[in-house]
Amino acid sequence: TGLCLYLAPSWGDLPLFNVVTLAYLIVLAVFWPRLDDYLRAHMRLTAPLAILGPLLAVVAACIRGSAPATFVERLEMMGNGFGYLSVNPLFGVGPYQWRMLNMADGDTYFNTWHIHNSLLHISVELGLIAALMLLVIVVRFFLKRRNPEQRGGFIAFFVHNMFDTSFFFPAITGLMMMTAGSPQTRLRKRTLCRLHQLRSIDSDS
């Protein structure tokens, strides 16, 4: 699925491929419960599928010719960011200041507002206290009872943001927090508690 989504914008001159990708996603969503039941009944298939995922990621990286250079550039960017951790470790250099510092130093200019490592970027601009707050959120998530889908999605989001900046897009981060936080479950519990309170009031009156 991810490979199709990755190729869809890359092959913009093939609009039919977008239709195929959309149709595939719809079919996948409709038949997902059956697929889940099938995999639970045939657990031996889970290991090959787990290995196939990273292999497809490598294929996607090879399709994008600039991927190796981009990866090296992000590592250089992280090295530049580490150099500013000691400027103001507790409170950071200030919001949106890393780019200004990067423009002035003798290192490579990266022409981006964010270090492509969200935790490192927050440590540099907002300080280690803010970064520690994020780590507390991560630890608390794993201390609470979560289903495998929530854990997998959260881990993927966290690992991805060690090499990218999707954390700084409110829509993406908000969607992840809503998905990982099980808002429907909490709402259902609160609704049941409220109904129970109302029944208690009616019985007392």
Secondary structure, 3 states (H helix, E strand, C coil): CHHHHHHHHHCCCCHHHHHHHHHHHHHHHHHHHHHHHHHHHCHHHHHHHHHHHHHHHHHHHHHCCCHHHHHHHHHHHHHHHHCCCCCCCCCCCCCCCHHHHHHHCCCCCCCCCCCCCHHHHHHHHHCHHHHHHHHHHHHHHHHCCCCHHHHHHHHHHHHHCCCCCHHHCHHHHHHHHHHHHCHHHHHHHHHHHHHHHHHHHHHHC
